[in-house]
Amino acid sequence: MIKSILLPIDGSTYSEPVLHYGQFFAKQFGAVLRVLTVIDIRLFDWSMATGADSFVPLMPSADFQTESQKMQDEKAQKVIEKAAEILKKSDLKFELTKTSGIPVDEICQYAMENDMVIMGLRGEYERWSNKFLGATVESVTRQITKPVLLVDKTFTEFKRIHCGYDGSSSANKALQLSAFICGVLKIPMQVISVFDSEEERRQILSEAERYLTPYGVEFQLRHETGDAANILIDAQNNSPVPALAIIGSYGQSRLRELILGSTTVEMMRRAKKPILLAK
């Protein structure tokens, strides 16, 4: 099910944990790791930012553009070399790619050739971010059709899985992915269903039970009422053992998210990592 894993890194403090999580999953699944670093053309493509037709035309010299591009290329090469140094310590198969473009576009394109993507929650410009989500991360998670694992600045081996399940198609994919990972890693899982109606909760968890039984994995069914995002976040943050949260990705429209909020985004912002978004 997972035989190739894409690891986009940019040299930030999230890069090493991304590689370590990649190693962990690759060992479990027998997968190849594909490391990708992208030279962001927007950093030196002045024709986009300050072109001759802008309000205040300002075109840098050719030497400035050349030097800027050279510095970015050298940095990307060092990122690739550092990744190779870390991955060579294992017996895993890995590939290294350095390319130029817009990071979101490049990551989405390369993701099509892989089964899973592992990304840091934010990138190298974290210090200037809003301290919530990296723009690249949110854009990528919305656009690609492959599972995305979001990690923080440290690697922690998880001992169980929390799966949010509401009966939707995206939640069903999360349930399937949870069962698969639990089966490979031989760890238990907890299925969390949040409905105010007891009848709905019973029906949804019955569906989950029937689905999981043939997998032969250890699982618990958890009934809850209230706000789904808060309950899933509390379950993850207060878990007695390190846990991996697996949820369906973006189950409603952007307009509806603006009005009601998004469980996916709240989980990404506030829950302890790692979090796996099923697609």
C-alpha positions as CSV (number, residue, x, y, z in Angstrom):
1,M,0.0,0.0,0.0
2,I,2.9,2.4,0.8
3,K,6.0,1.6,-1.2
4,S,7.3,5.1,-2.0
5,I,7.5,8.2,0.3
6,L,8.2,11.7,-0.7
7,L,10.2,13.8,1.8
8,P,10.2,17.6,0.9
9,I,12.8,19.4,2.9
10,D,14.2,22.9,2.9
11,G,17.0,22.9,5.4
12,S,14.8,24.2,8.3
13,T,14.7,22.6,11.7
14,Y,11.9,20.4,10.5
15,S,14.0,18.7,7.9
16,E,15.8,16.2,10.1
17,P,12.6,15.0,11.8
18,V,11.0,14.6,8.3
19,L,13.9,12.3,7.4
20,H,13.7,10.3,10.6
21,Y,9.9,9.8,10.2
22,G,10.7,8.8,6.6
23,Q,13.2,6.2,7.8
24,F,10.8,4.8,10.4
25,F,8.0,4.3,7.9
26,A,10.3,3.0,5.1
27,K,11.6,0.3,7.4
28,Q,8.1,-0.8,8.4
29,F,6.7,-0.8,4.8
30,G,9.8,-1.6,2.8
31,A,9.4,1.7,1.0
32,V,11.8,3.8,-1.0
33,L,12.5,7.3,0.2
34,R,12.5,10.2,-2.3
35,V,14.0,13.4,-0.9
36,L,13.0,16.6,-2.6
37,T,14.4,20.1,-2.1
38,V,13.1,23.0,-4.2
39,I,14.9,26.2,-5.1
40,D,12.2,28.7,-4.9
41,I,12.3,30.8,-8.1
42,R,10.3,33.5,-6.5
43,L,13.3,34.5,-4.4
44,F,15.2,35.7,-7.4
45,D,12.6,36.1,-10.1
46,W,12.3,39.8,-9.9
47,S,10.2,40.0,-13.0
48,M,7.3,38.6,-10.9
49,A,7.8,40.9,-7.9
50,T,9.2,44.2,-9.2
51,G,8.7,44.1,-12.9
52,A,9.0,47.1,-15.2
53,D,5.3,47.5,-15.2
54,S,5.0,47.7,-11.4
55,F,4.0,50.9,-9.6
56,V,7.6,51.6,-8.7
57,P,9.8,49.9,-11.3
58,L,13.0,48.5,-9.8
59,M,15.0,46.0,-11.7
60,P,18.1,44.6,-10.0
61,S,21.3,44.1,-11.9
62,A,22.1,40.9,-13.7
63,D,24.9,40.3,-11.3
64,F,22.5,40.4,-8.3
65,Q,20.2,37.9,-9.9
66,T,23.0,35.6,-10.8
67,E,24.5,35.8,-7.3
68,S,21.2,35.2,-5.7
69,Q,20.5,32.2,-7.8
70,K,23.9,30.8,-7.1
71,M,23.5,31.2,-3.3
72,Q,20.1,29.4,-3.4
73,D,21.5,26.6,-5.5
74,E,24.5,26.1,-3.1
75,K,22.1,26.0,-0.1
76,A,19.9,23.4,-1.8
77,Q,22.9,21.3,-2.6
78,K,24.0,21.4,1.0
79,V,20.5,20.3,2.1
80,I,20.6,17.4,-0.3
81,E,24.1,16.4,0.9
82,K,23.1,16.5,4.6
83,A,20.1,14.4,3.8
84,A,22.3,11.8,2.1
85,E,24.6,11.8,5.0
86,I,21.7,10.9,7.4
87,L,20.1,8.3,5.2
88,K,23.3,6.5,4.3
89,K,23.5,5.4,7.9
90,S,20.6,3.0,7.2
91,D,20.1,0.3,4.6
92,L,17.2,2.0,3.1
93,K,16.8,2.8,-0.6
94,F,16.6,6.5,-1.2
95,E,16.7,9.0,-4.1
96,L,17.7,12.7,-4.0
97,T,16.2,15.4,-6.2
98,K,17.1,19.1,-6.4
99,T,14.8,21.2,-8.6
100,S,13.7,24.8,-9.2
101,G,10.2,26.1,-9.2
102,I,7.4,27.1,-6.9
103,P,7.6,24.7,-3.9
104,V,3.8,24.0,-3.7
105,D,3.7,23.2,-7.4
106,E,6.8,21.0,-7.4
107,I,5.8,19.0,-4.3
108,C,2.3,18.4,-5.7
109,Q,3.8,17.2,-9.0
110,Y,6.3,14.8,-7.4
111,A,3.6,13.6,-5.0
112,M,1.8,12.0,-7.9
113,E,4.7,9.5,-8.2
114,N,4.6,8.5,-4.6
115,D,2.2,6.8,-2.1
116,M,2.8,9.2,0.8
117,V,4.2,12.6,1.7
118,I,5.9,13.6,4.9
119,M,6.3,17.3,5.6
120,G,7.4,19.6,8.5
121,L,4.5,21.7,9.9
122,R,6.3,24.8,8.9
123,G,9.4,25.7,6.9
124,E,12.5,27.9,6.9
125,Y,10.5,31.1,7.3
126,E,8.8,30.0,10.4
127,R,10.1,33.0,12.4
128,W,8.1,35.3,10.2
129,S,5.0,33.2,10.0
130,N,1.8,33.5,12.0
131,K,2.9,30.6,14.2
132,F,0.1,28.5,12.9
133,L,0.6,26.7,9.6
134,G,3.2,27.2,6.9
135,A,1.6,28.5,3.6
136,T,3.3,25.7,1.6
137,V,2.0,23.0,4.0
138,E,-1.6,24.2,3.9
139,S,-1.6,24.6,0.1
140,V,0.0,21.2,-0.5
141,T,-2.4,19.4,1.9
142,R,-5.4,20.9,0.1
143,Q,-4.2,20.1,-3.4
144,I,-2.6,16.6,-3.4
145,T,-4.5,13.3,-3.4
146,K,-2.0,11.3,-1.4
147,P,-1.8,10.9,2.4
148,V,0.3,13.6,4.1
149,L,2.1,13.1,7.4
150,L,2.7,16.4,9.3
151,V,5.5,16.4,11.8
152,D,7.0,18.7,14.4
153,K,10.6,19.5,15.2
154,T,11.3,16.2,17.0
155,F,10.9,12.6,16.1
156,T,8.8,10.5,18.5
157,E,7.9,6.9,17.8
158,F,4.2,6.5,18.3
159,K,2.6,3.6,20.2
160,R,-1.0,3.8,19.1
161,I,-3.3,5.5,16.6
162,H,-6.3,7.8,17.1
163,C,-8.7,7.8,14.2
164,G,-11.4,10.3,13.9
165,Y,-14.5,8.7,12.3
166,D,-17.8,10.3,11.3
167,G,-18.9,8.0,8.5
168,S,-17.8,10.4,5.7
169,S,-15.8,9.2,2.7
170,S,-12.7,11.0,3.9
171,A,-13.1,9.5,7.3
172,N,-13.5,6.0,5.8
173,K,-10.1,6.5,4.1
174,A,-8.7,7.4,7.4
175,L,-10.1,4.3,8.9
176,Q,-8.6,2.1,6.2
177,L,-5.2,3.8,6.5
178,S,-5.3,3.4,10.3
179,A,-6.1,-0.3,10.0
180,F,-3.3,-0.9,7.6
181,I,-0.7,0.9,9.7
182,C,-1.9,-0.8,12.9
183,G,-1.6,-4.2,11.2
184,V,1.9,-3.5,10.0
185,L,3.2,-1.9,13.2
186,K,1.2,-4.3,15.6
187,I,-0.1,-1.4,17.7
188,P,-3.6,-0.7,18.9
189,M,-6.0,2.0,17.7
190,Q,-8.8,4.0,19.1
191,V,-11.7,5.1,16.9
192,I,-13.2,8.3,18.1
193,S,-16.8,9.3,17.0
194,V,-18.3,12.6,18.0
195,F,-22.1,13.0,17.6
196,D,-24.7,14.5,19.9
197,S,-27.1,11.9,18.9
198,E,-26.6,8.5,20.6
199,E,-28.3,6.7,17.7
200,E,-25.9,8.3,15.2
201,R,-22.8,7.5,17.3
202,R,-24.0,3.9,17.7
203,Q,-24.6,3.5,14.0
204,I,-21.2,5.1,13.0
205,L,-19.2,3.1,15.4
206,S,-21.0,-0.1,14.4
207,E,-19.9,0.6,10.8
208,A,-16.3,1.1,12.1
209,E,-16.4,-2.1,14.0
210,R,-17.6,-4.1,11.1
211,Y,-14.9,-2.6,8.9
212,L,-12.0,-3.2,11.3
213,T,-12.9,-6.7,12.4
214,P,-11.5,-8.5,9.3
215,Y,-8.1,-6.8,9.8
216,G,-7.5,-8.5,13.1
217,V,-6.1,-5.4,14.8
218,E,-6.6,-4.3,18.3
219,F,-9.1,-1.4,18.5
220,Q,-11.3,0.5,20.9
221,L,-14.5,2.4,20.1
222,R,-14.9,5.8,21.8
223,H,-18.2,7.7,22.0
224,E,-18.0,11.4,22.5
225,T,-20.3,14.5,22.3
226,G,-19.4,18.1,21.8
227,D,-17.0,19.9,19.4
228,A,-15.2,17.3,17.2
229,A,-12.0,19.4,16.8
230,N,-11.6,20.0,20.5
231,I,-12.3,16.3,21.4
232,L,-9.8,15.0,18.8
233,I,-7.2,17.5,19.9
234,D,-7.6,16.7,23.6
235,A,-7.4,12.9,22.8
236,Q,-4.1,13.5,21.0
237,N,-2.6,16.0,23.4
238,N,-3.5,14.0,26.5
239,S,-2.7,10.5,25.3
240,P,-0.9,8.4,27.9
241,V,1.5,7.2,25.2
242,P,2.8,8.9,22.0
243,A,0.1,8.6,19.4
244,L,-0.4,9.2,15.7
245,A,-3.7,11.0,14.8
246,I,-5.2,10.0,11.5
247,I,-8.1,12.0,10.1
248,G,-9.9,12.6,6.9
249,S,-8.7,15.7,5.0
250,Y,-10.9,18.8,4.6
251,G,-14.4,17.4,4.7
252,Q,-16.2,20.6,3.7
253,S,-16.0,23.5,1.3
254,R,-13.8,26.5,1.9
255,L,-16.9,28.8,2.3
256,R,-18.3,26.4,4.9
257,E,-14.9,26.4,6.7
258,L,-15.0,30.2,7.0
259,I,-18.4,30.0,8.7
260,L,-18.1,26.9,10.8
261,G,-14.3,26.3,11.0
262,S,-12.4,23.2,9.9
263,T,-11.6,20.2,12.1
264,T,-8.7,19.4,9.8
265,V,-7.1,22.9,10.2
266,E,-7.7,23.0,13.9
267,M,-6.0,19.6,14.3
268,M,-3.1,20.7,12.2
269,R,-2.7,23.9,14.3
270,R,-3.3,22.7,17.8
271,A,-2.8,18.9,18.2
272,K,0.5,17.2,19.0
273,K,2.2,15.8,16.0
274,P,2.5,13.6,14.1
275,I,-0.9,13.9,12.2
276,L,-1.7,11.9,9.1
277,L,-4.2,13.4,6.7
278,A,-5.9,10.6,4.8
279,K,-6.9,11.3,1.2
